[in-house]
Amino acid sequence: MNHSPADRPTDQPADRPADRFATSSAVPPADGCPVGGSGVRPAAPELFTWEFATDPYPAYAWLREHSPVHRTALPSGVEAWLVTRYADARQALADTRLSKNPAHHAEPAHAKGKTGIPGERKAELMTHLLNIDPPDHTRLRRLVSKAFTPRRVAEFAPRVQELTDRLIDRFAEEGKADLIHDFAFPLPIYAICDLLGVPPEDQDDFRDWAGMMIRHGGGPRGGVARSVKKMRGYLAELIHRKRENPGEDLISGLIRASDHGEHLTENEAAAMAFILLFAGFETTVNLIGNGVHSLLRDPEQRALLQHSVDTDGGGLLETGIEELLRYDGPVELATWRFATEPLTLGGQDIAAGDPVLVVLAAADRDPERFTDPDTLDLARRDNQHLGYGHGIHYCLGAPLARLEGRTALTTLLRRLPDLRLAVESGDLRWRGGLIMRGLRTLPVEFTPESGRPGSDASSTL
């Protein structure tokens, strides 16, 4: 996977936004930034506020125009460069001078976990795909990629459909649901647990740990690090069990590869399983949640997709899922990169050791690359978005996430065709953080499934 949470203000109470986000994190643009006609440099937008989290796109539009490679102080205190234009973003994502290894950070902040997942360093879970470069990255990615080939993903499609229907069954007769808690969150958790080989009786534990990880500021102090520690202990035990009784799952495959000379250490195997779970579920949670939210706010596009679901099984989602990834995708910023030598990007000189964050959400609405970028167009064809990255760190699990997203949206609209928001869109709250973009809750209403004429409430399990 290419994306995971990082640099989140995870331990503050959820009802104190001032503690979770800096009230003003913008550093004055570097020399060379365009100035206004009066010769006065325009004021940078305020970043990382609640208003920004709700709708960051106006601020990103300002940055693209006035300061496309912008140095800013993050809520954690770390200073980093934000890359917002599509061309610069695509270049940065593939630039070998930008390392994924936090050891290249010039400041000591990385040792305190400020540029990674809280607790991963103490739990010895650092050696995963998001923190390493070739040749280790090449070796580990080759081992894991076998689980995400188009053939393997296609074989998993019936299981994804089964999980989808089972979850909808639980609330289809209620007439209301929170689509994040009741649907978008558990679906990818159970799917990735199946792929990894986590026994069914243990999957609810994984759901609890994962839930703590994405609650960010809403959980108790240190909750994320404690969940990471618990997951690390469980994975060590599971790897030991799989070594004695291997199956056809991904963890067993990693163990077999190690036993056949691929030099995969137990720490590497645990770290790989950890990041596949961690990065493999939140991207899909947000893809489903953001996607449903976007559709319910755009009656015209929603109607087009509903018609497609009713007439051709949702064929419009072949292009539509890509557009939802571009328009309001699950990953706002690509994970951390660190300059290994001085370089120039978008006209800005970046020093060795400087952190660089590519703003995928900004790049994917760049009018220099996309026609009418702020318009949702499910039939958009020219759509080489960066929603799952670019280059050697392109999201490994993207095929599975797309399958889950298509299945979830098609099944929701087929079974609950009058699905609608239960609150005003402006009343929804977004989870805080840098890397991921997702809703805390998504309350919806609909006619109970058995109450619709001609409905078939049954599902195949």
C-alpha positions in Angstrom: 0.0 0.0 0.0 1.2 3.5 -0.6 -0.7 5.5 2.0 -1.1 5.5 5.7 -1.8 8.0 8.5 1.1 10.1 9.7 1.8 13.2 11.7 -1.7 13.2 13.1 -2.5 15.2 16.3 -3.8 11.9 17.7 -4.0 12.4 21.5 -6.1 15.5 22.0 -9.8 15.5 22.8 -12.1 15.6 19.8 -14.1 18.6 21.1 -11.1 20.9 21.3 -10.2 21.8 17.7 -7.8 24.5 18.7 -5.7 21.8 20.4 -5.8 19.5 17.3 -4.8 22.1 14.7 -2.5 25.0 14.7 -4.6 28.2 14.4 -2.2 29.4 11.7 0.5 27.2 10.2 1.5 29.1 7.1 5.1 30.3 6.9 5.6 33.3 4.5 6.3 32.0 1.0 9.9 31.7 0.0 11.5 34.3 -2.3 10.3 34.0 -5.9 6.6 33.5 -4.9 4.4 35.7 -7.1 3.2 38.9 -5.5 0.0 40.9 -6.2 -0.2 43.8 -8.6 0.4 46.3 -5.8 3.7 44.7 -5.0 2.4 43.3 -1.8 2.7 39.6 -1.3 -0.9 38.1 -0.9 -1.6 36.5 2.5 -1.4 32.7 2.5 -4.6 30.9 3.6 -4.9 29.5 7.0 -4.2 25.8 7.0 -5.2 22.9 9.3 -8.2 24.6 10.9 -11.6 22.9 11.2 -12.8 25.0 8.3 -9.8 23.9 6.2 -10.5 20.2 7.1 -14.1 20.6 5.9 -13.2 22.0 2.6 -9.4 22.4 1.8 -9.9 22.9 -1.9 -10.1 26.8 -1.9 -6.8 26.9 0.1 -5.2 24.5 -2.3 -6.3 26.5 -5.3 -4.6 29.6 -3.7 -1.4 27.6 -3.1 -1.4 26.3 -6.7 -1.6 29.8 -8.0 0.6 31.8 -5.6 2.9 29.3 -3.9 2.8 25.9 -5.6 5.8 24.5 -3.6 5.1 26.0 -0.2 7.0 25.7 3.1 4.7 25.5 6.1 4.7 24.6 9.8 2.6 21.5 10.4 0.4 21.0 13.5 3.2 18.9 15.0 5.7 21.7 14.7 7.6 20.0 11.8 8.2 22.2 8.8 7.7 20.7 5.4 7.2 21.6 1.7 3.7 21.2 0.3 3.7 20.4 -3.5 0.3 21.4 -5.0 0.5 21.5 -8.8 -0.1 18.3 -10.8 3.2 18.5 -12.9 5.3 19.1 -9.8 3.5 16.4 -7.8 3.9 13.8 -10.5 7.6 14.7 -10.7 8.1 14.5 -6.9 6.4 11.2 -6.6 8.8 9.6 -8.9 12.0 11.5 -7.9 14.6 9.1 -6.5 16.2 12.0 -4.7 13.2 12.1 -2.4 13.6 9.2 0.0 10.9 7.4 2.0 13.3 6.6 4.8 12.8 9.0 7.8 16.5 8.6 8.6 17.1 11.2 5.9 15.1 13.8 7.8 17.6 16.6 8.8 15.8 17.2 12.1 15.5 14.8 15.1 11.7 15.0 15.0 11.4 11.7 13.2 12.8 9.9 16.2 9.8 11.1 18.2 7.4 9.7 15.8 6.3 13.0 14.4 6.6 11.9 10.8 5.1 8.4 11.0 2.5 6.3 12.6 2.5 6.8 16.4 4.1 3.8 18.2 5.5 2.1 15.1 9.1 2.8 16.0 8.8 1.4 19.6 6.9 -1.6 18.2 9.7 -2.4 15.7 7.3 -1.9 12.8 9.3 0.6 10.8 10.6 -1.7 8.0 7.5 -1.5 5.8 7.0 -0.2 2.3 6.2 3.4 3.4 9.6 3.8 5.1 12.1 2.2 2.8 13.7 2.7 -0.6 15.2 0.3 -3.2 16.6 -2.3 -3.1 14.8 -3.3 0.1 11.6 -1.7 -1.2 11.9 -3.7 -4.4 12.4 -6.9 -2.6 9.5 -6.5 -0.2 7.1 -5.2 -2.7 7.8 -8.1 -5.0 6.9 -10.5 -2.2 3.6 -8.8 -1.4 2.5 -7.9 -4.9 1.5 -11.5 -5.7 -1.5 -11.1 -3.4 -2.8 -8.1 -5.4 -2.6 -9.3 -9.0 -5.7 -8.7 -11.1 -6.4 -12.5 -11.0 -6.1 -12.7 -7.2 -8.3 -9.7 -6.8 -10.9 -11.1 -9.2 -11.0 -14.3 -7.2 -11.7 -12.3 -4.1 -14.7 -10.5 -5.6 -17.4 -13.0 -4.4 -16.1 -12.6 -0.8 -16.2 -8.8 -1.1 -19.8 -9.1 -2.3 -20.7 -11.4 0.5 -19.3 -9.1 3.1 -21.0 -6.1 1.5 -24.4 -7.7 1.6 -24.0 -9.1 5.1 -23.2 -5.6 6.4 -26.1 -4.0 4.6 -28.4 -6.7 5.9 -27.7 -5.5 9.4 -29.3 -2.1 8.9 -31.4 -2.5 5.7 -34.6 -2.7 7.8 -33.8 0.2 10.1 -34.4 3.0 7.6 -31.2 4.7 8.8 -27.5 4.1 9.4 -24.2 5.6 9.9 -22.5 4.5 6.7 -19.0 5.0 8.2 -19.5 3.0 11.4 -21.9 0.4 10.0 -20.5 -0.1 6.6 -17.5 1.7 5.2 -15.3 0.9 8.2 -16.0 -2.8 8.8 -16.0 -3.8 5.1 -12.3 -3.3 4.3 -11.3 -4.5 7.8 -12.9 -7.9 7.4 -11.6 -8.1 3.8 -8.0 -7.4 4.6 -8.1 -9.7 7.6 -9.3 -12.5 5.3 -6.4 -11.8 2.9 -3.9 -11.7 5.7 -5.2 -14.9 7.2 -6.5 -13.5 10.5 -8.9 -16.1 12.0 -12.6 -14.9 12.1 -12.6 -15.2 15.9 -9.8 -12.6 16.1 -11.1 -10.1 13.5 -13.1 -8.0 15.9 -9.9 -7.3 17.9 -8.4 -6.0 14.7 -11.5 -3.9 14.1 -11.1 -2.4 17.6 -7.4 -1.6 17.1 -8.0 -0.1 13.7 -10.9 1.9 15.0 -8.6 3.5 17.6 -6.1 4.3 14.9 -8.5 6.3 12.7 -10.2 8.1 15.6 -7.2 10.4 15.7 -8.1 13.1 18.3 -11.2 11.3 19.5 -9.5 8.6 21.5 -7.7 8.6 24.8 -4.1 9.9 25.1 -1.7 7.4 23.7 -4.4 5.2 22.4 -3.0 4.9 18.9 0.5 3.8 20.2 -1.1 1.3 22.5 -3.2 -0.2 19.7 -0.1 -0.5 17.5 1.7 -2.3 20.4 -1.2 -4.7 20.8 -1.3 -5.4 17.1 2.4 -6.0 17.0 2.2 -8.6 19.8 -0.7 -10.3 18.0 1.1 -10.4 14.7 4.2 -11.9 16.2 2.0 -14.7 17.7 0.1 -15.2 14.4 3.3 -15.4 12.4 4.5 -18.1 14.8 1.3 -20.0 14.4 1.3 -19.7 10.6 4.9 -21.0 10.4 3.7 -24.2 12.1 0.4 -24.4 10.2 0.6 -22.4 7.0 -2.4 -21.7 4.8 -3.1 -20.0 1.5 -3.2 -16.5 3.0 -0.8 -13.6 2.6 1.1 -14.0 5.9 1.7 -17.7 5.1 3.0 -16.6 1.7 5.4 -14.2 3.3 6.7 -16.9 5.7 7.1 -19.3 2.8 9.1 -16.7 0.8 11.3 -16.1 3.8 11.9 -19.8 4.2 12.9 -20.1 0.5 15.7 -17.6 0.7 14.0 -14.2 0.2 15.6 -13.0 3.5 12.4 -11.7 5.1 13.0 -11.2 8.8 10.2 -11.7 11.3 10.2 -7.9 12.0 9.8 -7.3 8.2 7.0 -9.8 8.0 5.2 -8.2 11.0 5.7 -4.7 9.6 4.4 -5.8 6.2 1.3 -7.3 7.7 0.8 -4.3 9.9 1.0 -1.7 7.1 -1.1 -3.8 4.7 -3.8 -3.8 7.4 -3.3 -0.2 8.4 -3.0 1.3 5.0 -5.3 -1.2 3.4 -8.4 -0.3 5.2 -8.5 3.5 5.8 -8.1 4.3 2.2 -11.1 2.2 1.4 -13.1 3.5 4.3 -12.6 7.0 2.9 -13.2 6.0 -0.7 -16.6 4.7 0.2 -17.5 7.5 2.6 -16.3 10.4 0.5 -17.7 8.7 -2.6 -21.2 8.4 -1.1 -21.0 11.9 0.3 -20.1 13.3 -3.1 -22.9 11.5 -4.9 -25.5 12.5 -2.4 -24.5 16.2 -2.8 -24.8 16.0 -6.6 -28.3 14.9 -7.6 -27.5 14.9 -11.3 -24.5 12.6 -11.1 -26.2 10.4 -8.5 -29.2 10.0 -10.9 -26.8 9.0 -13.7 -25.2 6.4 -11.5 -28.5 5.1 -10.2 -29.7 4.7 -13.8 -26.5 2.8 -14.6 -27.0 0.5 -11.6 -30.6 -0.2 -12.6 -29.9 -0.9 -16.3 -26.4 -2.2 -16.6 -25.3 -3.2 -13.1 -23.3 0.0 -12.5 -21.1 0.1 -15.6 -20.7 3.8 -15.1 -18.5 3.1 -12.1 -15.7 1.9 -14.4 -14.9 5.6 -15.0 -16.9 6.8 -12.0 -14.7 5.3 -9.3 -11.7 7.0 -10.8 -13.6 10.3 -10.8 -14.5 9.9 -7.2 -10.9 9.2 -6.4 -9.9 12.4 -8.2 -12.7 14.7 -7.0 -12.5 14.0 -3.2 -10.2 11.1 -2.8 -9.3 9.1 0.4 -5.7 10.3 0.5 -5.2 14.0 0.8 -1.4 14.0 1.0 1.1 11.3 -0.1 3.2 10.0 2.8 6.5 11.6 3.8 9.5 12.0 1.6 12.8 13.5 2.5 15.4 15.1 0.2 18.6 13.2 0.1 20.4 16.1 -1.6 19.7 19.7 -2.6 17.1 19.9 -5.4 14.8 22.3 -7.2 11.1 21.6 -7.4 8.6 24.0 -8.9 11.1 26.8 -8.8 11.9 26.3 -5.1 15.3 25.2 -3.7 14.8 22.3 -1.3 17.7 21.5 1.1 19.0 18.0 1.8 17.0 16.6 4.7 13.9 18.7 4.1 10.5 16.9 4.3 8.3 17.0 1.2 4.6 16.3 1.2 2.8 15.9 -2.2 -0.7 17.2 -1.9 -2.6 14.7 -4.0 -5.9 16.5 -3.4 -4.5 19.8 -4.8 -2.8 18.2 -7.8 -6.0 16.3 -8.8 -7.9 19.6 -9.0 -5.2 21.4 -11.0 -7.0 23.2 -13.9 -3.8 23.0 -15.9 -4.3 19.2 -16.0 -8.1 18.6 -15.7 -11.0 20.3 -17.4 -13.5 21.8 -14.9 -11.6 20.2 -12.0 -14.1 21.3 -9.3 -16.9 19.5 -11.2 -17.8 15.9 -10.5 -18.1 14.1 -13.8 -18.5 10.3 -13.4 -18.1 9.8 -17.2 -14.7 11.7 -17.3 -12.3 9.8 -19.5 -9.1 11.8 -19.4 -8.4 11.1 -15.8 -4.9 10.2 -14.9 -5.3 11.3 -11.3 -2.8 10.8 -8.6 -5.2 9.5 -6.0 -3.2 6.3 -5.4 0.2 7.9 -6.1 2.6 7.4 -8.9 6.0 5.7 -9.5 7.4 2.8 -7.5 5.4 3.7 -4.5 2.1 3.5 -6.3 -0.5 2.0 -4.0 -0.1 -1.7 -4.0 -3.6 -2.4 -2.9 -5.3 -0.1 -5.4 -7.0 -2.9 -7.4 -8.5 -4.3 -4.2 -9.7 -0.8 -3.0 -11.3 -0.2 -6.4 -13.1 -3.6 -6.2 -14.4 -2.8 -2.7 -15.4 0.7 -3.7 -17.3 -0.4 -6.8 -19.0 -3.3 -5.0 -20.0 -1.1 -2.1 -21.4 1.7 -4.1 -23.2 -0.5 -6.6 -24.8 -2.6 -3.9 -25.9 0.4 -1.8 -27.7 2.0 -4.7 -29.2 -1.3 -5.8 -30.5 -2.2 -2.4 -31.2 1.3 -1.0 -32.1 3.4 -4.1 -33.5 6.3 -2.2 -30.5 6.7 0.1 -30.1 10.3 1.3 -28.2 12.3 3.8 -29.9 12.5 7.2 -28.2 15.8 8.1 -27.1 18.9 6.3 -23.7 18.3 4.6 -22.3 21.3 6.4 -23.0 19.6 9.7 -20.8 16.7 9.0 -17.3 16.5 10.6 -14.1 15.4 9.0 -11.4 13.5 10.8 -8.4 15.7 11.4 -4.9 14.8 10.2 -2.6 15.3 7.3 -2.5 12.2 5.2 -6.0 10.9 5.0 -9.2 12.7 4.2 -12.4 11.1 5.6 -15.6 11.7 7.4 -16.1 10.9 11.1 -19.7 9.9 10.5 -22.1 9.7 7.5 -25.7 9.5 8.8 -28.2 8.5 6.0 -31.8 7.6 5.7 -33.7 5.4 3.3 -36.9 3.4 2.9 -36.5 0.1 4.8 -35.7 -2.6 2.3 -38.8 -4.7 3.0 -41.0 -1.6 2.7 -40.3 -1.0 -1.0 -42.6 -2.5 -3.6 -41.0 -5.4 -5.4 -38.0 -5.4 -3.2 -36.0 -8.5 -2.5 -34.4 -8.1 1.0 -32.6 -11.4 0.8 -28.9 -11.6 0.2 -26.6 -14.5 -0.5 -24.2 -15.2 2.3 
